[in-house]
Amino acid sequence: MLDWGTIGVLIARGFEVLEDIINTLLVQTLFKAKPELASQFSGPLSLLVSLTALYLLLTLVAAARKAIGILLALGWGLLALAIVLTSLPTP
């Protein structure tokens, strides 16, 4: 089982990998003339990218939560209606 320390180390390593990827992309594209600027901006850029991904994930979860809530309410309502209808006497 993973403990919180291991999870923290994995997150930090993933963040470092993301920062290295962004640094490489910046050196090859935007900062060809001044590659030393790529390392200056790769840290903040990788932080903003990861926070944006987290925000989008939470937004999607919130939207899914609302849809699941509607489905649950509809399901419970239909179940209650079915129970009531089956317990009515037949003529």
mmCIF file as gemmi writes it, N, C-alpha and C atoms, coordinates in Angstrom:
data_model
loop_
_atom_site.group_PDB
_atom_site.id
_atom_site.type_symbol
_atom_site.label_atom_id
_atom_site.label_alt_id
_atom_site.label_comp_id
_atom_site.label_asym_id
_atom_site.label_entity_id
_atom_site.label_seq_id
_atom_site.pdbx_PDB_ins_code
_atom_site.Cartn_x
_atom_site.Cartn_y
_atom_site.Cartn_z
_atom_site.occupancy
_atom_site.B_iso_or_equiv
_atom_site.pdbx_formal_charge
_atom_site.auth_seq_id
_atom_site.auth_asym_id
_atom_site.pdbx_PDB_model_num
ATOM 1 N N . MET Axp A 1 ? 0.845 -1.181 0 1 0 ? 1 A 1
ATOM 2 C CA . MET Axp A 1 ? 0 0 0 1 0 ? 1 A 1
ATOM 3 C C . MET Axp A 1 ? 0.889 1.242 0 1 0 ? 1 A 1
ATOM 4 N N . LEU Axp A 2 ? 0.487 2.237 -0.724 1 0 ? 2 A 1
ATOM 5 C CA . LEU Axp A 2 ? 1.258 3.474 -0.807 1 0 ? 2 A 1
ATOM 6 C C . LEU Axp A 2 ? 0.946 4.374 0.38 1 0 ? 2 A 1
ATOM 7 N N . ASP Axp A 3 ? 1.987 4.917 0.98 1 0 ? 3 A 1
ATOM 8 C CA . ASP Axp A 3 ? 1.759 5.888 2.047 1 0 ? 3 A 1
ATOM 9 C C . ASP Axp A 3 ? 1.851 7.291 1.449 1 0 ? 3 A 1
ATOM 10 N N . TRP Axp A 4 ? 1.526 8.294 2.264 1 0 ? 4 A 1
ATOM 11 C CA . TRP Axp A 4 ? 1.477 9.669 1.781 1 0 ? 4 A 1
ATOM 12 C C . TRP Axp A 4 ? 2.851 10.172 1.357 1 0 ? 4 A 1
ATOM 13 N N . GLY Axp A 5 ? 3.909 9.71 2.004 1 0 ? 5 A 1
ATOM 14 C CA . GLY Axp A 5 ? 5.257 10.118 1.619 1 0 ? 5 A 1
ATOM 15 C C . GLY Axp A 5 ? 5.615 9.652 0.22 1 0 ? 5 A 1
ATOM 16 N N . THR Axp A 6 ? 5.273 8.408 -0.077 1 0 ? 6 A 1
ATOM 17 C CA . THR Axp A 6 ? 5.54 7.862 -1.406 1 0 ? 6 A 1
ATOM 18 C C . THR Axp A 6 ? 4.722 8.59 -2.465 1 0 ? 6 A 1
ATOM 19 N N . ILE Axp A 7 ? 3.474 8.871 -2.147 1 0 ? 7 A 1
ATOM 20 C CA . ILE Axp A 7 ? 2.62 9.604 -3.087 1 0 ? 7 A 1
ATOM 21 C C . ILE Axp A 7 ? 3.189 10.993 -3.346 1 0 ? 7 A 1
ATOM 22 N N . GLY Axp A 8 ? 3.669 11.646 -2.285 1 0 ? 8 A 1
ATOM 23 C CA . GLY Axp A 8 ? 4.278 12.966 -2.45 1 0 ? 8 A 1
ATOM 24 C C . GLY Axp A 8 ? 5.516 12.925 -3.323 1 0 ? 8 A 1
ATOM 25 N N . VAL Axp A 9 ? 6.346 11.893 -3.134 1 0 ? 9 A 1
ATOM 26 C CA . VAL Axp A 9 ? 7.554 11.744 -3.957 1 0 ? 9 A 1
ATOM 27 C C . VAL Axp A 9 ? 7.174 11.505 -5.415 1 0 ? 9 A 1
ATOM 28 N N . LEU Axp A 10 ? 6.16 10.679 -5.654 1 0 ? 10 A 1
ATOM 29 C CA . LEU Axp A 10 ? 5.722 10.415 -7.026 1 0 ? 10 A 1
ATOM 30 C C . LEU Axp A 10 ? 5.182 11.675 -7.693 1 0 ? 10 A 1
ATOM 31 N N . ILE Axp A 11 ? 4.427 12.463 -6.942 1 0 ? 11 A 1
ATOM 32 C CA . ILE Axp A 11 ? 3.898 13.717 -7.492 1 0 ? 11 A 1
ATOM 33 C C . ILE Axp A 11 ? 5.042 14.673 -7.811 1 0 ? 11 A 1
ATOM 34 N N . ALA Axp A 12 ? 6.022 14.77 -6.91 1 0 ? 12 A 1
ATOM 35 C CA . ALA Axp A 12 ? 7.164 15.66 -7.145 1 0 ? 12 A 1
ATOM 36 C C . ALA Axp A 12 ? 7.965 15.219 -8.366 1 0 ? 12 A 1
ATOM 37 N N . ARG Axp A 13 ? 8.168 13.918 -8.523 1 0 ? 13 A 1
ATOM 38 C CA . ARG Axp A 13 ? 8.903 13.421 -9.698 1 0 ? 13 A 1
ATOM 39 C C . ARG Axp A 13 ? 8.125 13.671 -10.982 1 0 ? 13 A 1
ATOM 40 N N . GLY Axp A 14 ? 6.814 13.474 -10.924 1 0 ? 14 A 1
ATOM 41 C CA . GLY Axp A 14 ? 5.984 13.766 -12.091 1 0 ? 14 A 1
ATOM 42 C C . GLY Axp A 14 ? 6.041 15.235 -12.469 1 0 ? 14 A 1
ATOM 43 N N . PHE Axp A 15 ? 6.055 16.096 -11.457 1 0 ? 15 A 1
ATOM 44 C CA . PHE Axp A 15 ? 6.157 17.53 -11.701 1 0 ? 15 A 1
ATOM 45 C C . PHE Axp A 15 ? 7.507 17.879 -12.32 1 0 ? 15 A 1
ATOM 46 N N . GLU Axp A 16 ? 8.574 17.237 -11.851 1 0 ? 16 A 1
ATOM 47 C CA . GLU Axp A 16 ? 9.91 17.471 -12.419 1 0 ? 16 A 1
ATOM 48 C C . GLU Axp A 16 ? 9.974 17.008 -13.874 1 0 ? 16 A 1
ATOM 49 N N . VAL Axp A 17 ? 9.354 15.878 -14.171 1 0 ? 17 A 1
ATOM 50 C CA . VAL Axp A 17 ? 9.325 15.381 -15.552 1 0 ? 17 A 1
ATOM 51 C C . VAL Axp A 17 ? 8.561 16.36 -16.438 1 0 ? 17 A 1
ATOM 52 N N . LEU Axp A 18 ? 7.419 16.849 -15.942 1 0 ? 18 A 1
ATOM 53 C CA . LEU Axp A 18 ? 6.639 17.83 -16.694 1 0 ? 18 A 1
ATOM 54 C C . LEU Axp A 18 ? 7.458 19.096 -16.935 1 0 ? 18 A 1
ATOM 55 N N . GLU Axp A 19 ? 8.178 19.54 -15.913 1 0 ? 19 A 1
ATOM 56 C CA . GLU Axp A 19 ? 9.013 20.734 -16.051 1 0 ? 19 A 1
ATOM 57 C C . GLU Axp A 19 ? 10.122 20.512 -17.081 1 0 ? 19 A 1
ATOM 58 N N . ASP Axp A 20 ? 10.729 19.333 -17.084 1 0 ? 20 A 1
ATOM 59 C CA . ASP Axp A 20 ? 11.772 19.022 -18.071 1 0 ? 20 A 1
ATOM 60 C C . ASP Axp A 20 ? 11.211 18.992 -19.491 1 0 ? 20 A 1
ATOM 61 N N . ILE Axp A 21 ? 10.021 18.425 -19.651 1 0 ? 21 A 1
ATOM 62 C CA . ILE Axp A 21 ? 9.388 18.374 -20.976 1 0 ? 21 A 1
ATOM 63 C C . ILE Axp A 21 ? 9.092 19.783 -21.47 1 0 ? 21 A 1
ATOM 64 N N . ILE Axp A 22 ? 8.533 20.614 -20.595 1 0 ? 22 A 1
ATOM 65 C CA . ILE Axp A 22 ? 8.217 21.99 -20.981 1 0 ? 22 A 1
ATOM 66 C C . ILE Axp A 22 ? 9.495 22.763 -21.286 1 0 ? 22 A 1
ATOM 67 N N . ASN Axp A 23 ? 10.537 22.54 -20.492 1 0 ? 23 A 1
ATOM 68 C CA . ASN Axp A 23 ? 11.82 23.202 -20.738 1 0 ? 23 A 1
ATOM 69 C C . ASN Axp A 23 ? 12.356 22.828 -22.116 1 0 ? 23 A 1
ATOM 70 N N . THR Axp A 24 ? 12.3 21.553 -22.457 1 0 ? 24 A 1
ATOM 71 C CA . THR Axp A 24 ? 12.773 21.1 -23.765 1 0 ? 24 A 1
ATOM 72 C C . THR Axp A 24 ? 11.958 21.724 -24.892 1 0 ? 24 A 1
ATOM 73 N N . LEU Axp A 25 ? 10.632 21.756 -24.719 1 0 ? 25 A 1
ATOM 74 C CA . LEU Axp A 25 ? 9.784 22.364 -25.747 1 0 ? 25 A 1
ATOM 75 C C . LEU Axp A 25 ? 10.063 23.851 -25.904 1 0 ? 25 A 1
ATOM 76 N N . LEU Axp A 26 ? 10.281 24.549 -24.793 1 0 ? 26 A 1
ATOM 77 C CA . LEU Axp A 26 ? 10.569 25.979 -24.865 1 0 ? 26 A 1
ATOM 78 C C . LEU Axp A 26 ? 11.905 26.25 -25.544 1 0 ? 26 A 1
ATOM 79 N N . VAL Axp A 27 ? 12.913 25.428 -25.241 1 0 ? 27 A 1
ATOM 80 C CA . VAL Axp A 27 ? 14.232 25.599 -25.866 1 0 ? 27 A 1
ATOM 81 C C . VAL Axp A 27 ? 14.132 25.389 -27.375 1 0 ? 27 A 1
ATOM 82 N N . GLN Axp A 28 ? 13.326 24.425 -27.8 1 0 ? 28 A 1
ATOM 83 C CA . GLN Axp A 28 ? 13.227 24.096 -29.219 1 0 ? 28 A 1
ATOM 84 C C . GLN Axp A 28 ? 12.317 25.043 -29.99 1 0 ? 28 A 1
ATOM 85 N N . THR Axp A 29 ? 11.437 25.77 -29.289 1 0 ? 29 A 1
ATOM 86 C CA . THR Axp A 29 ? 10.463 26.601 -30.006 1 0 ? 29 A 1
ATOM 87 C C . THR Axp A 29 ? 10.625 28.088 -29.688 1 0 ? 29 A 1
ATOM 88 N N . LEU Axp A 30 ? 10.124 28.527 -28.568 1 0 ? 30 A 1
ATOM 89 C CA . LEU Axp A 30 ? 10.055 29.958 -28.272 1 0 ? 30 A 1
ATOM 90 C C . LEU Axp A 30 ? 11.399 30.6 -27.966 1 0 ? 30 A 1
ATOM 91 N N . PHE Axp A 31 ? 12.259 29.881 -27.269 1 0 ? 31 A 1
ATOM 92 C CA . PHE Axp A 31 ? 13.507 30.481 -26.804 1 0 ? 31 A 1
ATOM 93 C C . PHE Axp A 31 ? 14.729 29.893 -27.505 1 0 ? 31 A 1
ATOM 94 N N . LYS Axp A 32 ? 14.65 29.76 -28.831 1 0 ? 32 A 1
ATOM 95 C CA . LYS Axp A 32 ? 15.821 29.277 -29.575 1 0 ? 32 A 1
ATOM 96 C C . LYS Axp A 32 ? 16.978 30.259 -29.463 1 0 ? 32 A 1
ATOM 97 N N . ALA Axp A 33 ? 16.67 31.547 -29.481 1 0 ? 33 A 1
ATOM 98 C CA . ALA Axp A 33 ? 17.718 32.565 -29.428 1 0 ? 33 A 1
ATOM 99 C C . ALA Axp A 33 ? 18.322 32.684 -28.031 1 0 ? 33 A 1
ATOM 100 N N . LYS Axp A 34 ? 17.484 32.506 -27.005 1 0 ? 34 A 1
ATOM 101 C CA . LYS Axp A 34 ? 17.961 32.616 -25.617 1 0 ? 34 A 1
ATOM 102 C C . LYS Axp A 34 ? 17.495 31.4 -24.823 1 0 ? 34 A 1
ATOM 103 N N . PRO Axp A 35 ? 18.166 30.271 -24.947 1 0 ? 35 A 1
ATOM 104 C CA . PRO Axp A 35 ? 17.718 29.046 -24.274 1 0 ? 35 A 1
ATOM 105 C C . PRO Axp A 35 ? 17.783 29.123 -22.753 1 0 ? 35 A 1
ATOM 106 N N . GLU Axp A 36 ? 18.575 30.047 -22.198 1 0 ? 36 A 1
ATOM 107 C CA . GLU Axp A 36 ? 18.642 30.166 -20.736 1 0 ? 36 A 1
ATOM 108 C C . GLU Axp A 36 ? 17.323 30.663 -20.154 1 0 ? 36 A 1
ATOM 109 N N . LEU Axp A 37 ? 16.513 31.334 -20.961 1 0 ? 37 A 1
ATOM 110 C CA . LEU Axp A 37 ? 15.213 31.799 -20.478 1 0 ? 37 A 1
ATOM 111 C C . LEU Axp A 37 ? 14.221 30.647 -20.323 1 0 ? 37 A 1
ATOM 112 N N . ALA Axp A 38 ? 14.441 29.563 -21.037 1 0 ? 38 A 1
ATOM 113 C CA . ALA Axp A 38 ? 13.524 28.421 -20.965 1 0 ? 38 A 1
ATOM 114 C C . ALA Axp A 38 ? 13.49 27.84 -19.565 1 0 ? 38 A 1
ATOM 115 N N . SER Axp A 39 ? 14.64 27.718 -18.922 1 0 ? 39 A 1
ATOM 116 C CA . SER Axp A 39 ? 14.653 27.167 -17.56 1 0 ? 39 A 1
ATOM 117 C C . SER Axp A 39 ? 14.021 28.132 -16.565 1 0 ? 39 A 1
ATOM 118 N N . GLN Axp A 40 ? 14.073 29.426 -16.869 1 0 ? 40 A 1
ATOM 119 C CA . GLN Axp A 40 ? 13.456 30.417 -15.985 1 0 ? 40 A 1
ATOM 120 C C . GLN Axp A 40 ? 11.931 30.319 -16.028 1 0 ? 40 A 1
ATOM 121 N N . PHE Axp A 41 ? 11.38 30.046 -17.193 1 0 ? 41 A 1
ATOM 122 C CA . PHE Axp A 41 ? 9.932 30.031 -17.344 1 0 ? 41 A 1
ATOM 123 C C . PHE Axp A 41 ? 9.317 28.636 -17.268 1 0 ? 41 A 1
ATOM 124 N N . SER Axp A 42 ? 10.11 27.593 -17.327 1 0 ? 42 A 1
ATOM 125 C CA . SER Axp A 42 ? 9.539 26.241 -17.338 1 0 ? 42 A 1
ATOM 126 C C . SER Axp A 42 ? 8.9 25.882 -16.002 1 0 ? 42 A 1
ATOM 127 N N . GLY Axp A 43 ? 9.445 26.354 -14.887 1 0 ? 43 A 1
ATOM 128 C CA . GLY Axp A 43 ? 8.864 26.066 -13.575 1 0 ? 43 A 1
ATOM 129 C C . GLY Axp A 43 ? 7.476 26.661 -13.4 1 0 ? 43 A 1
ATOM 130 N N . PRO Axp A 44 ? 7.337 27.998 -13.571 1 0 ? 44 A 1
ATOM 131 C CA . PRO Axp A 44 ? 6.002 28.592 -13.447 1 0 ? 44 A 1
ATOM 132 C C . PRO Axp A 44 ? 5.016 28.063 -14.481 1 0 ? 44 A 1
ATOM 133 N N . LEU Axp A 45 ? 5.503 27.803 -15.696 1 0 ? 45 A 1
ATOM 134 C CA . LEU Axp A 45 ? 4.613 27.293 -16.733 1 0 ? 45 A 1
ATOM 135 C C . LEU Axp A 45 ? 4.112 25.893 -16.4 1 0 ? 45 A 1
ATOM 136 N N . SER Axp A 46 ? 4.982 25.044 -15.875 1 0 ? 46 A 1
ATOM 137 C CA . SER Axp A 46 ? 4.545 23.695 -15.509 1 0 ? 46 A 1
ATOM 138 C C . SER Axp A 46 ? 3.585 23.736 -14.325 1 0 ? 46 A 1
ATOM 139 N N . LEU Axp A 47 ? 3.78 24.664 -13.394 1 0 ? 47 A 1
ATOM 140 C CA . LEU Axp A 47 ? 2.84 24.819 -12.283 1 0 ? 47 A 1
ATOM 141 C C . LEU Axp A 47 ? 1.469 25.245 -12.797 1 0 ? 47 A 1
ATOM 142 N N . LEU Axp A 48 ? 1.443 26.213 -13.714 1 0 ? 48 A 1
ATOM 143 C CA . LEU Axp A 48 ? 0.168 26.667 -14.267 1 0 ? 48 A 1
ATOM 144 C C . LEU Axp A 48 ? -0.508 25.583 -15.102 1 0 ? 48 A 1
ATOM 145 N N . VAL Axp A 49 ? 0.261 24.798 -15.826 1 0 ? 49 A 1
ATOM 146 C CA . VAL Axp A 49 ? -0.31 23.7 -16.617 1 0 ? 49 A 1
ATOM 147 C C . VAL Axp A 49 ? -0.944 22.661 -15.7 1 0 ? 49 A 1
ATOM 148 N N . SER Axp A 50 ? -0.244 22.301 -14.626 1 0 ? 50 A 1
ATOM 149 C CA . SER Axp A 50 ? -0.794 21.29 -13.719 1 0 ? 50 A 1
ATOM 150 C C . SER Axp A 50 ? -2.011 21.821 -12.97 1 0 ? 50 A 1
ATOM 151 N N . LEU Axp A 51 ? -2.002 23.091 -12.572 1 0 ? 51 A 1
ATOM 152 C CA . LEU Axp A 51 ? -3.176 23.66 -11.902 1 0 ? 51 A 1
ATOM 153 C C . LEU Axp A 51 ? -4.366 23.764 -12.85 1 0 ? 51 A 1
ATOM 154 N N . THR Axp A 52 ? -4.105 24.079 -14.113 1 0 ? 52 A 1
ATOM 155 C CA . THR Axp A 52 ? -5.179 24.129 -15.103 1 0 ? 52 A 1
ATOM 156 C C . THR Axp A 52 ? -5.775 22.74 -15.323 1 0 ? 52 A 1
ATOM 157 N N . ALA Axp A 53 ? -4.93 21.727 -15.391 1 0 ? 53 A 1
ATOM 158 C CA . ALA Axp A 53 ? -5.425 20.355 -15.548 1 0 ? 53 A 1
ATOM 159 C C . ALA Axp A 53 ? -6.259 19.942 -14.34 1 0 ? 53 A 1
ATOM 160 N N . LEU Axp A 54 ? -5.81 20.302 -13.142 1 0 ? 54 A 1
ATOM 161 C CA . LEU Axp A 54 ? -6.571 19.995 -11.933 1 0 ? 54 A 1
ATOM 162 C C . LEU Axp A 54 ? -7.908 20.715 -11.939 1 0 ? 54 A 1
ATOM 163 N N . TYR Axp A 55 ? -7.919 21.973 -12.354 1 0 ? 55 A 1
ATOM 164 C CA . TYR Axp A 55 ? -9.16 22.748 -12.432 1 0 ? 55 A 1
ATOM 165 C C . TYR Axp A 55 ? -10.139 22.113 -13.416 1 0 ? 55 A 1
ATOM 166 N N . LEU Axp A 56 ? -9.641 21.722 -14.588 1 0 ? 56 A 1
ATOM 167 C CA . LEU Axp A 56 ? -10.511 21.087 -15.58 1 0 ? 56 A 1
ATOM 168 C C . LEU Axp A 56 ? -11.053 19.757 -15.077 1 0 ? 56 A 1
ATOM 169 N N . LEU Axp A 57 ? -10.219 18.99 -14.389 1 0 ? 57 A 1
ATOM 170 C CA . LEU Axp A 57 ? -10.661 17.716 -13.828 1 0 ? 57 A 1
ATOM 171 C C . LEU Axp A 57 ? -11.756 17.929 -12.786 1 0 ? 57 A 1
ATOM 172 N N . LEU Axp A 58 ? -11.561 18.904 -11.906 1 0 ? 58 A 1
ATOM 173 C CA . LEU Axp A 58 ? -12.575 19.191 -10.889 1 0 ? 58 A 1
ATOM 174 C C . LEU Axp A 58 ? -13.861 19.718 -11.515 1 0 ? 58 A 1
ATOM 175 N N . THR Axp A 59 ? -13.744 20.486 -12.586 1 0 ? 59 A 1
ATOM 176 C CA . THR Axp A 59 ? -14.929 20.978 -13.282 1 0 ? 59 A 1
ATOM 177 C C . THR Axp A 59 ? -15.705 19.823 -13.898 1 0 ? 59 A 1
ATOM 178 N N . LEU Axp A 60 ? -14.995 18.89 -14.52 1 0 ? 60 A 1
ATOM 179 C CA . LEU Axp A 60 ? -15.662 17.727 -15.112 1 0 ? 60 A 1
ATOM 180 C C . LEU Axp A 60 ? -16.302 16.849 -14.047 1 0 ? 60 A 1
ATOM 181 N N . VAL Axp A 61 ? -15.631 16.695 -12.908 1 0 ? 61 A 1
ATOM 182 C CA . VAL Axp A 61 ? -16.187 15.895 -11.817 1 0 ? 61 A 1
ATOM 183 C C . VAL Axp A 61 ? -17.444 16.557 -11.27 1 0 ? 61 A 1
ATOM 184 N N . ALA Axp A 62 ? -17.428 17.89 -11.152 1 0 ? 62 A 1
ATOM 185 C CA . ALA Axp A 62 ? -18.604 18.6 -10.655 1 0 ? 62 A 1
ATOM 186 C C . ALA Axp A 62 ? -19.777 18.436 -11.618 1 0 ? 62 A 1
ATOM 187 N N . ALA Axp A 63 ? -19.501 18.504 -12.913 1 0 ? 63 A 1
ATOM 188 C CA . ALA Axp A 63 ? -20.562 18.318 -13.9 1 0 ? 63 A 1
ATOM 189 C C . ALA Axp A 63 ? -21.083 16.886 -13.856 1 0 ? 63 A 1
ATOM 190 N N . ALA Axp A 64 ? -20.185 15.926 -13.726 1 0 ? 64 A 1
ATOM 191 C CA . ALA Axp A 64 ? -20.603 14.526 -13.641 1 0 ? 64 A 1
ATOM 192 C C . ALA Axp A 64 ? -21.375 14.282 -12.354 1 0 ? 64 A 1
ATOM 193 N N . ARG Axp A 65 ? -20.965 14.942 -11.282 1 0 ? 65 A 1
ATOM 194 C CA . ARG Axp A 65 ? -21.659 14.79 -9.999 1 0 ? 65 A 1
ATOM 195 C C . ARG Axp A 65 ? -23.103 15.263 -10.117 1 0 ? 65 A 1
ATOM 196 N N . LYS Axp A 66 ? -23.306 16.36 -10.82 1 0 ? 66 A 1
ATOM 197 C CA . LYS Axp A 66 ? -24.656 16.883 -10.999 1 0 ? 66 A 1
ATOM 198 C C . LYS Axp A 66 ? -25.499 15.909 -11.826 1 0 ? 66 A 1
ATOM 199 N N . ALA Axp A 67 ? -24.923 15.37 -12.893 1 0 ? 67 A 1
ATOM 200 C CA . ALA Axp A 67 ? -25.652 14.426 -13.743 1 0 ? 67 A 1
ATOM 201 C C . ALA Axp A 67 ? -25.964 13.142 -12.987 1 0 ? 67 A 1
ATOM 202 N N . ILE Axp A 68 ? -25.016 12.643 -12.205 1 0 ? 68 A 1
ATOM 203 C CA . ILE Axp A 68 ? -25.253 11.435 -11.414 1 0 ? 68 A 1
ATOM 204 C C . ILE Axp A 68 ? -26.327 11.692 -10.365 1 0 ? 68 A 1
ATOM 205 N N . GLY Axp A 69 ? -26.331 12.88 -9.778 1 0 ? 69 A 1
ATOM 206 C CA . GLY Axp A 69 ? -27.366 13.231 -8.807 1 0 ? 69 A 1
ATOM 207 C C . GLY Axp A 69 ? -28.751 13.222 -9.431 1 0 ? 69 A 1
ATOM 208 N N . ILE Axp A 70 ? -28.853 13.742 -10.645 1 0 ? 70 A 1
ATOM 209 C CA . ILE Axp A 70 ? -30.142 13.736 -11.349 1 0 ? 70 A 1
ATOM 210 C C . ILE Axp A 70 ? -30.574 12.303 -11.646 1 0 ? 70 A 1
ATOM 211 N N . LEU Axp A 71 ? -29.635 11.472 -12.106 1 0 ? 71 A 1
ATOM 212 C CA . LEU Axp A 71 ? -29.968 10.072 -12.385 1 0 ? 71 A 1
ATOM 213 C C . LEU Axp A 71 ? -30.381 9.323 -11.122 1 0 ? 71 A 1
ATOM 214 N N . LEU Axp A 72 ? -29.699 9.59 -10.013 1 0 ? 72 A 1
ATOM 215 C CA . LEU Axp A 72 ? -30.068 8.945 -8.749 1 0 ? 72 A 1
ATOM 216 C C . LEU Axp A 72 ? -31.452 9.374 -8.29 1 0 ? 72 A 1
ATOM 217 N N . ALA Axp A 73 ? -31.747 10.659 -8.37 1 0 ? 73 A 1
ATOM 218 C CA . ALA Axp A 73 ? -33.065 11.147 -7.969 1 0 ? 73 A 1
ATOM 219 C C . ALA Axp A 73 ? -34.153 10.536 -8.846 1 0 ? 73 A 1
ATOM 220 N N . LEU Axp A 74 ? -33.902 10.475 -10.144 1 0 ? 74 A 1
ATOM 221 C CA . LEU Axp A 74 ? -34.865 9.875 -11.063 1 0 ? 74 A 1
ATOM 222 C C . LEU Axp A 74 ? -35.045 8.389 -10.769 1 0 ? 74 A 1
ATOM 223 N N . GLY Axp A 75 ? -33.943 7.694 -10.513 1 0 ? 75 A 1
ATOM 224 C CA . GLY Axp A 75 ? -34.017 6.264 -10.202 1 0 ? 75 A 1
ATOM 225 C C . GLY Axp A 75 ? -34.787 5.986 -8.926 1 0 ? 75 A 1
ATOM 226 N N . TRP Axp A 76 ? -34.49 6.742 -7.849 1 0 ? 76 A 1
ATOM 227 C CA . TRP Axp A 76 ? -35.216 6.548 -6.596 1 0 ? 76 A 1
ATOM 228 C C . TRP Axp A 76 ? -36.694 6.89 -6.761 1 0 ? 76 A 1
ATOM 229 N N . GLY Axp A 77 ? -36.984 7.942 -7.516 1 0 ? 77 A 1
ATOM 230 C CA . GLY Axp A 77 ? -38.38 8.312 -7.754 1 0 ? 77 A 1
ATOM 231 C C . GLY Axp A 77 ? -39.134 7.233 -8.512 1 0 ? 77 A 1
ATOM 232 N N . LEU Axp A 78 ? -38.507 6.694 -9.559 1 0 ? 78 A 1
ATOM 233 C CA . LEU Axp A 78 ? -39.152 5.625 -10.329 1 0 ? 78 A 1
ATOM 234 C C . LEU Axp A 78 ? -39.312 4.354 -9.509 1 0 ? 78 A 1
ATOM 235 N N . LEU Axp A 79 ? -38.339 4.053 -8.661 1 0 ? 79 A 1
ATOM 236 C CA . LEU Axp A 79 ? -38.446 2.886 -7.788 1 0 ? 79 A 1
ATOM 237 C C . LEU Axp A 79 ? -39.6 3.047 -6.802 1 0 ? 79 A 1
ATOM 238 N N . ALA Axp A 80 ? -39.709 4.225 -6.203 1 0 ? 80 A 1
ATOM 239 C CA . ALA Axp A 80 ? -40.81 4.475 -5.267 1 0 ? 80 A 1
ATOM 240 C C . ALA Axp A 80 ? -42.154 4.387 -5.98 1 0 ? 80 A 1
ATOM 241 N N . LEU Axp A 81 ? -42.24 4.929 -7.19 1 0 ? 81 A 1
ATOM 242 C CA . LEU Axp A 81 ? -43.476 4.857 -7.965 1 0 ? 81 A 1
ATOM 243 C C . LEU Axp A 81 ? -43.823 3.415 -8.311 1 0 ? 81 A 1
ATOM 244 N N . ALA Axp A 82 ? -42.827 2.616 -8.674 1 0 ? 82 A 1
ATOM 245 C CA . ALA Axp A 82 ? -43.072 1.208 -8.992 1 0 ? 82 A 1
ATOM 246 C C . ALA Axp A 82 ? -43.559 0.449 -7.766 1 0 ? 82 A 1
ATOM 247 N N . ILE Axp A 83 ? -42.986 0.742 -6.589 1 0 ? 83 A 1
ATOM 248 C CA . ILE Axp A 83 ? -43.428 0.075 -5.36 1 0 ? 83 A 1
ATOM 249 C C . ILE Axp A 83 ? -44.864 0.445 -5.043 1 0 ? 83 A 1
ATOM 250 N N . VAL Axp A 84 ? -45.192 1.72 -5.185 1 0 ? 84 A 1
ATOM 251 C CA . VAL Axp A 84 ? -46.564 2.168 -4.909 1 0 ? 84 A 1
ATOM 252 C C . VAL Axp A 84 ? -47.536 1.532 -5.891 1 0 ? 84 A 1
ATOM 253 N N . LEU Axp A 85 ? -47.186 1.515 -7.166 1 0 ? 85 A 1
ATOM 254 C CA . LEU Axp A 85 ? -48.091 0.956 -8.171 1 0 ? 85 A 1
ATOM 255 C C . LEU Axp A 85 ? -48.293 -0.548 -8.002 1 0 ? 85 A 1
ATOM 256 N N . THR Axp A 86 ? -47.272 -1.274 -7.588 1 0 ? 86 A 1
ATOM 257 C CA . THR Axp A 86 ? -47.438 -2.715 -7.405 1 0 ? 86 A 1
ATOM 258 C C . THR Axp A 86 ? -48.196 -3.051 -6.136 1 0 ? 86 A 1
ATOM 259 N N . SER Axp A 87 ? -48.212 -2.143 -5.175 1 0 ? 87 A 1
ATOM 260 C CA . SER Axp A 87 ? -48.943 -2.437 -3.939 1 0 ? 87 A 1
ATOM 261 C C . SER Axp A 87 ? -50.403 -2.006 -4.014 1 0 ? 87 A 1
ATOM 262 N N . LEU Axp A 88 ? -50.83 -1.347 -5.086 1 0 ? 88 A 1
ATOM 263 C CA . LEU Axp A 88 ? -52.236 -0.979 -5.249 1 0 ? 88 A 1
ATOM 264 C C . LEU Axp A 88 ? -53.055 -2.234 -5.572 1 0 ? 88 A 1
ATOM 265 N N . PRO Axp A 89 ? -54.262 -2.304 -5.04 1 0 ? 89 A 1
ATOM 266 C CA . PRO Axp A 89 ? -55.094 -3.471 -5.368 1 0 ? 89 A 1
ATOM 267 C C . PRO Axp A 89 ? -55.529 -3.426 -6.833 1 0 ? 89 A 1
ATOM 268 N N . THR Axp A 90 ? -55.577 -4.59 -7.445 1 0 ? 90 A 1
ATOM 269 C CA . THR Axp A 90 ? -56.01 -4.663 -8.837 1 0 ? 90 A 1
ATOM 270 C C . THR Axp A 90 ? -57.515 -4.861 -8.867 1 0 ? 90 A 1
ATOM 271 N N . PRO Axp A 91 ? -58.194 -4.199 -9.8 1 0 ? 91 A 1
ATOM 272 C CA . PRO Axp A 91 ? -59.673 -4.325 -9.856 1 0 ? 91 A 1
ATOM 273 C C . PRO Axp A 91 ? -60.151 -5.642 -10.41 1 0 ? 91 A 1
